[in-house]
Amino acid sequence: MLELFAAWPGAVLLRDTPAAYIFVNAGHILGIGLLLGAILPLDLRLAGLWPKVPVAVIGPFLTRTAATGLGLTLVCGLWLFSVRPAHYADNAAFQAKLALLALALINIGLQHRRPAFRAALAGGPLAASVRVSALVSALLWLSVLVAGRWIGFL
C-alpha cells in the first residue's frame, strides 16, 4: 500500500520537481504556523491566562484560524509523506508525531462536545475541566511540533 501511495502523481511531482516540494513544504509550515499561532493563545486564555481578553471575542476567530491551519497542515503533510512513505513509516519520531497528533485531535473532539467548553467560548465561566483540557491541548500541540522537527534527525 505504501508503494502505491508513493507512486501517485503528486508524490512523483514532488520527487521530480524541487520547486514543487519547496512550495508544499512551505504550505505545511504555513499551516503549522496558523494552527499553533491560533490554538496556543486560545488554549492559554481558556486555561485562565490573559484574563482581560474576552473569550467570546477571540474564541470564534482563533478556532476557525486553527481549523484552517490544521486542514492545510494535514493536506500538505500527507502529500509530503507520499514522497517517501516507507521511510517515514519506519521513523520513530514520525510514529510519535502521529500518536501525539491523534491524541491532540481526540482532545479537540472531546473539548468541542463539552457544554462547559461551548459556554466558555460564548463568554461563560471557565470551568476546571475547560482549563485542564486547554493546558493538555497546548502541551499536545507543542509535542506534535517537537516530534515533527525530530523526524529530520532520525
N, C-alpha and C positions, 0 to 999 in steps of 0.2 A: 504494500500500500504506500509506503514511503517513497518507493521508486516511482510509482505513478504520480505522486504529488510533485516529485522533483522534475517530472517530465512535462508538466503542464506549461503552456506557452508563457505564462507570467514568470515562472522560475527561469525558463530559458532566456527570456528577455533580460532579466537581472544578471544572469551569469555572462551573457554576451555583450551587454551594454553597460559599461561602468557608470555612465551618467544616469541611467535609469535607476541603478542601485542606489546612487547617492540621493536622488530625489525621494525614493521610497523610504530610505533610511531617515532622511530629513523629516518626512511625514510622520514617521514613528516617533522621532524625538519631539516634534511639534505636539503630537497627541499626548505624549508623556507630560510635556510642559503644561498643556491645558488641563489635563487630568489632575496632576499634583498641585498646580497653581490654583486650582479651584477647590479641590477636596480638602487640602490641608487647612486653609483659612476657615472653611466651613466646619471641619471637624474640631478645630481649636475653639471656635466660637461655641459650638454645641457642647464642648467639654467644659464650658464655663469661663474660658479665657476671652479677652476682648469683650467684656460685658456691656460696653457702651454702643456696640454695633447691633442694631436690631436684626434678629434672625429673619424676621418676616420680610425685611428689605433685601438682604443679601442671599438668603437661602434659595429662592427660586432661580436667580441668575447663576449662582455658583453650581447648583445642582445640574442645570442644563449645560453649563460650560464643561463640567466634569464628564457628563454623559457624552458630549461631543468629542472630548479628548479620548475617552475610553473607546468609542467607536473607531476613531482614526487610528489609535494605537493598536487595537485588535486587528483591523484590516491590514495595516502596514506590517505589523508583527508577523501575522500569518504568511503574508507574501514574502517577507524576509526569510522566514523559516523554510519556505519551499525551495530556497536555493540549495540548502544542504540539510535536508530533514534528518537523515540518518546520523549525521554528525551531531546535530543539536539534540536529538532524542537520546543520545548516549552521554550527554553533558550533564554532570551532576548539578551544576548551577542552573541550567535550563530546567531541569526537573524540579528543583527547589522553587524556581520562579513560577512555574505552572501551579505547583501546590499552593504557594502563597497567593497567587492570583485567584485561584479557586476559592480560597478562604476569604479573600477580600470581596469577591463577588457575592458569596453566600452572606457575608456580613451586610452588604448593601441590601440584598433581598430581605433579610431579616429586619433591618432598620426601617425600610420603607413600608413594611407591613404593620409595624407597631403604631398604635394610636398615639402614644406619647411622642414618637418621633414626628408624626404628621402635625401634632399640636405644637411642638417646638418650632417647626418650620413656619407655622402660621403665627408665631409670636407668643405662643403659650409658655408655660413654665418648662424649665429644663429638668426633667426627671433624672434620677440617678442612673437609670438604665440607658437613657439617651447619652449622658455624659460618658459612661463606660464604653458604650458602643462606639462613640466618636473617637475616643482615645485608641480603642482597638483598631478602628478604621485607619487612623493616621499611622499607627505602627505597622499595620499590614501593608499599606501602600508604600511606605518608605522601605519596607523589607523587600517588596517586589522590585523597587527601583535598584536596590543594592544587589539583589540576586541577578537582575538583568545586566548590570555592569560587570558582575563577576563572570558571566558567561565567556567573555572575551579573554579571560585569564586562565581558562582551563582547556 
